[in-house]
Amino acid sequence: MRISVKGRYALAAVTVIAARARNRENVTVSSISEELGISRIYLEQVFSQLKKDGILVSEKGPRGGYQLSSSPSSLTVWDILNTLETGLSEQTEETVRDAAPELELALGDVVYAPLSAALRECLSGISVQDLLDGAEVQRGQQAYMLNI
């Protein structure tokens, strides 16, 4: 499986929003763009999709910006990637149905369906809170390395 740049940016940006959510702070696209070094225009497209699917909510005005629609512990990597990565939940295209229908059915039953289920289960088991916690651990390790 390959996660696109859009998916990777979304995971990073949502994690930043979650980190700032502790202070009930609205997060602007510009601030995330600057913090993560991601094109603002590209992030706006990503956020538009995430808002449309109900992962983000926005507030307009001078103190406006984005927040998560739910807690970081209840929002999963699957939720985010499934919004942006079209291939994650698509049905597998038939490849040899006409020439070998029994093989096509076997491929679906033995390979494609279990793979899709395993991917969904794995990504559904990783929350945005897990990403926050992982970033915190890495930050602590980075600080320790710099102080040596």
The 8 nearest C-alpha neighbors of each residue, nearest first, counted from 0:
[[1, 2, 87, 118, 86, 3, 114, 115],
 [0, 2, 3, 4, 84, 6, 86, 87],
 [1, 3, 6, 0, 7, 4, 84, 5],
 [4, 2, 6, 5, 7, 1, 84, 8],
 [3, 5, 7, 6, 8, 2, 9, 1],
 [6, 4, 8, 3, 7, 9, 45, 83],
 [7, 5, 9, 3, 4, 8, 80, 2],
 [6, 8, 4, 10, 9, 5, 11, 3],
 [9, 7, 11, 5, 10, 6, 12, 4],
 [8, 10, 6, 12, 7, 11, 13, 5],
 [11, 9, 7, 13, 8, 12, 14, 6],
 [10, 12, 8, 14, 9, 13, 7, 15],
 [13, 11, 15, 9, 14, 10, 8, 16],
 [14, 12, 16, 10, 15, 11, 9, 17],
 [13, 15, 17, 11, 12, 16, 10, 18],
 [16, 14, 12, 18, 17, 13, 11, 19],
 [17, 15, 13, 19, 14, 18, 20, 26],
 [16, 18, 20, 14, 15, 19, 13, 71],
 [19, 17, 15, 16, 20, 14, 21, 131],
 [18, 20, 16, 21, 17, 22, 24, 15],
 [21, 19, 23, 17, 22, 18, 24, 16],
 [20, 22, 19, 23, 18, 17, 24, 16],
 [21, 23, 20, 24, 19, 18, 25, 17],
 [24, 22, 20, 21, 25, 19, 66, 26],
 [23, 25, 22, 20, 19, 26, 21, 66],
 [26, 24, 64, 65, 66, 63, 27, 23],
 [25, 27, 64, 65, 24, 16, 66, 28],
 [28, 26, 64, 29, 30, 65, 31, 25],
 [27, 29, 31, 30, 32, 39, 43, 42],
 [28, 30, 32, 27, 31, 39, 33, 26],
 [29, 31, 33, 27, 32, 28, 34, 26],
 [32, 30, 34, 28, 33, 29, 35, 27],
 [31, 33, 37, 29, 39, 30, 36, 35],
 [32, 34, 30, 36, 31, 35, 29, 37],
 [33, 35, 31, 32, 36, 30, 37, 29],
 [36, 34, 32, 37, 33, 31, 12, 11],
 [35, 37, 33, 32, 34, 38, 31, 39],
 [38, 36, 32, 35, 39, 33, 42, 41],
 [37, 39, 41, 40, 32, 42, 36, 33],
 [40, 38, 42, 32, 41, 29, 43, 37],
 [41, 39, 43, 42, 38, 44, 37, 28],
 [40, 42, 38, 44, 43, 39, 45, 37],
 [43, 41, 45, 39, 44, 40, 46, 38],
 [42, 44, 46, 40, 41, 45, 47, 39],
 [45, 43, 47, 41, 42, 46, 48, 40],
 [44, 46, 42, 48, 47, 43, 49, 41],
 [47, 45, 49, 43, 48, 44, 50, 42],
 [46, 48, 44, 50, 45, 49, 43, 51],
 [49, 47, 51, 46, 45, 50, 52, 44],
 [48, 50, 46, 54, 52, 51, 47, 55],
 [51, 49, 55, 53, 47, 52, 48, 54],
 [50, 52, 48, 49, 53, 47, 54, 55],
 [53, 51, 49, 50, 54, 48, 82, 55],
 [54, 52, 50, 51, 55, 49, 68, 56],
 [53, 55, 49, 68, 50, 52, 67, 56],
 [56, 54, 50, 67, 68, 53, 66, 49],
 [57, 55, 66, 68, 65, 50, 67, 53],
 [58, 56, 65, 64, 66, 59, 55, 63],
 [57, 59, 63, 64, 65, 60, 56, 25],
 [60, 58, 63, 64, 57, 61, 62, 65],
 [59, 61, 63, 62, 58, 64, 57, 25],
 [60, 62, 63, 59, 64, 58, 27, 25],
 [63, 61, 60, 64, 25, 59, 58, 24],
 [64, 62, 59, 58, 60, 61, 25, 65],
 [63, 65, 27, 25, 26, 58, 57, 59],
 [66, 64, 57, 26, 25, 56, 27, 55],
 [65, 67, 56, 55, 25, 16, 68, 57],
 [68, 66, 55, 69, 54, 56, 17, 70],
 [67, 69, 55, 54, 56, 66, 53, 70],
 [70, 68, 67, 74, 71, 73, 54, 55],
 [69, 71, 72, 73, 74, 67, 68, 17],
 [72, 70, 128, 127, 74, 73, 17, 69],
 [73, 71, 128, 70, 126, 74, 127, 129],
 [74, 72, 70, 71, 75, 126, 69, 127],
 [75, 73, 71, 126, 72, 127, 70, 69],
 [76, 74, 126, 78, 77, 123, 125, 127],
 [75, 77, 79, 122, 78, 125, 126, 80],
 [78, 76, 122, 123, 75, 80, 79, 81],
 [79, 77, 75, 76, 81, 80, 82, 74],
 [80, 78, 76, 82, 77, 81, 75, 83],
 [79, 81, 83, 77, 82, 84, 6, 78],
 [80, 82, 78, 84, 79, 77, 83, 87],
 [83, 81, 80, 79, 84, 78, 49, 52],
 [84, 82, 80, 81, 85, 6, 79, 5],
 [85, 83, 80, 81, 86, 87, 82, 6],
 [84, 86, 87, 83, 89, 88, 81, 82],
 [85, 87, 89, 84, 88, 81, 90, 91],
 [88, 86, 85, 84, 89, 81, 115, 80],
 [87, 89, 86, 90, 85, 81, 115, 84],
 [90, 88, 86, 87, 91, 85, 92, 115],
 [89, 91, 92, 88, 86, 87, 111, 93],
 [92, 90, 89, 93, 111, 107, 112, 94],
 [93, 91, 94, 90, 89, 95, 107, 96],
 [92, 94, 96, 95, 91, 103, 107, 90],
 [93, 95, 96, 92, 103, 97, 91, 98],
 [94, 96, 98, 99, 97, 103, 93, 100],
 [97, 95, 100, 103, 99, 98, 94, 93],
 [96, 98, 95, 99, 100, 94, 103, 93],
 [97, 99, 95, 96, 100, 102, 103, 101],
 [98, 100, 102, 96, 95, 101, 97, 103],
 [99, 101, 96, 103, 102, 97, 104, 98],
 [102, 100, 104, 103, 99, 105, 96, 106],
 [103, 101, 105, 99, 104, 100, 106, 95],
 [102, 104, 100, 106, 96, 101, 105, 95],
 [105, 103, 107, 101, 102, 106, 108, 100],
 [104, 106, 102, 108, 107, 103, 109, 101],
 [107, 105, 103, 110, 109, 104, 108, 102],
 [106, 108, 111, 104, 105, 112, 110, 109],
 [109, 107, 105, 106, 112, 110, 104, 111],
 [108, 110, 106, 105, 107, 111, 113, 112],
 [111, 109, 106, 107, 113, 112, 108, 114],
 [110, 112, 107, 114, 113, 115, 106, 109],
 [111, 113, 115, 114, 108, 107, 110, 116],
 [114, 112, 116, 115, 111, 110, 117, 109],
 [113, 115, 117, 111, 116, 112, 110, 118],
 [116, 114, 118, 112, 113, 117, 111, 119],
 [115, 117, 113, 119, 114, 118, 120, 112],
 [118, 116, 120, 114, 119, 115, 121, 113],
 [119, 117, 115, 121, 120, 116, 114, 122],
 [118, 120, 116, 122, 117, 121, 123, 115],
 [121, 119, 117, 123, 118, 122, 116, 124],
 [120, 122, 118, 124, 123, 119, 117, 125],
 [123, 121, 77, 124, 119, 76, 125, 120],
 [124, 122, 77, 120, 75, 121, 125, 119],
 [123, 125, 121, 122, 120, 126, 75, 76],
 [126, 124, 122, 123, 75, 76, 129, 127],
 [127, 125, 75, 129, 128, 72, 74, 76],
 [126, 128, 71, 130, 129, 75, 74, 72],
 [127, 129, 71, 72, 131, 126, 130, 132],
 [130, 128, 132, 126, 127, 131, 133, 125],
 [129, 131, 127, 133, 128, 132, 134, 14],
 [132, 130, 128, 134, 129, 133, 135, 14],
 [131, 133, 129, 135, 130, 134, 128, 136],
 [132, 134, 130, 136, 135, 131, 129, 137],
 [135, 133, 137, 131, 136, 132, 138, 130],
 [134, 136, 138, 132, 133, 137, 131, 139],
 [137, 135, 133, 139, 134, 138, 140, 132],
 [136, 138, 140, 134, 139, 135, 141, 133],
 [139, 137, 135, 141, 136, 140, 134, 142],
 [140, 138, 136, 142, 137, 141, 143, 135],
 [139, 141, 137, 143, 142, 138, 144, 136],
 [140, 142, 138, 144, 143, 139, 137, 145],
 [143, 141, 145, 139, 140, 144, 138, 146],
 [142, 144, 140, 146, 141, 145, 139, 147],
 [145, 143, 141, 142, 146, 147, 140, 139],
 [144, 146, 142, 143, 147, 141, 140, 139],
 [147, 145, 143, 144, 142, 141, 140, 139],
 [146, 144, 145, 143, 142, 141, 140, 139]]
